[in-house]
Structures are given as structure tokens and as C-alpha cells.
Amino acid sequence: MHASSVPIGVSSAIEAQRRSGTEPPRPLPRRCAFTFLELVIVMLILGIMAAVAVPTFSDSLMYQRVESAARRAKADLEQLRQAARRTSRTQALTFGESSYTLPPDVPGLGQATDSYTVDFMQPPYRLTSVSIEFDDSPTLSFDGHGMPSLGGSFVFQAGDYVRTISLDGITGEITITASVNP
């Protein structure tokens, strides 16, 4: 302590205690830490927040999966149709259980030598249900004018979300319809 900040009488008493060896005990430094109880409370709060957020995140993930699968199927059908128009020759796609395969010569896919397969049960889509209904035909083709050989639909489901991609067999129009399972 500075002599100027301590009153005169107090200063001499402290000085006398120091000389006699009976200096008053200094307070222990206070530790800056969390108690176990504080940590448990914080963990409980984080657990409650996670319990609220996980179902919302899961629901959002299901929505994004079905939405991106529907947009992908529509874009690929439109790409195949445009390729048929550009080349003035028939372009076809082949169906699988939960997938379809585009031929390697479709311009714009960036794969000139390999066919292009999209499987909706695999990442990134991982849909819970895929139904492809095109008159039980294993192929769909667009002629040189962009007209489809047949009409049909894809029905995609992830969780409660359902998207139907319909191809009109007469006009070639491709639409996406949204619905939610109750």
C-alpha cells in the first residue's frame, strides 16, 4: 500500500504488525471457474434446445430431399427433351426400380462417354419411397420434335412430403405437384 492512500493511524498499525510477525492473513485468490451445478444446468438447457431443434431439422431435411429430387427429375426430363429437339433425333431414358439412366450422348451432362444414372434411394436424395409409372415401359423417349413416346409420372416421398412429376404424353408438358401425407 502507498502511504498516501492509507490514513496515518492505519498505516502505523499495519507497520507494527509486520515488524512483530503477526501479519494478518491475506485472503486467498478467488478462482474463476464454473461449479458442477452450473455445468449441469447449462447441459440441461442445451439438451432441451437440441430436443426442440432435432425434429425441426429432420423435417426440413426430408422436405429438401424430396424437393431436390423432384427438381432433378424435371430438369433431366427437360434436358432430354431439349437434346432430342437440338439433334432432331430420338433420345431415350431407361427406368430402374428407383432410378433412371440417361444415354451418354445427351449434350449438357458433361459426360460424353458414360451413361448418367440417378438413383433416388441413394445419397444425396435418400427418399423413403419412389414410384415410377410410365405404362410399365422400361423406357421413355422424346422424338426429334421433343414429343414424348408416352406419358406418366414419378412420385417421390420423404417423410410426410410427396412430390409428383407428371409428363403429359400429348403435349410433353412437365409439371411438379406437391402434397403432404397426413
Secondary structure by P-SEA (a helix, b strand, c coil): cccccccaaaaaaaaaaaaacccccccccccccccaaaaaaaaaaaaaaaaacaaaaaaaaaaaaaaaaaaaaaaaaaaaaaaaaaaccccbbbbccccccccccccccccccbbbbbbcccccccccbbbbbccccccccccccccccccbbbbbbcccbbbbbbbcccccbbbbbbbbcc
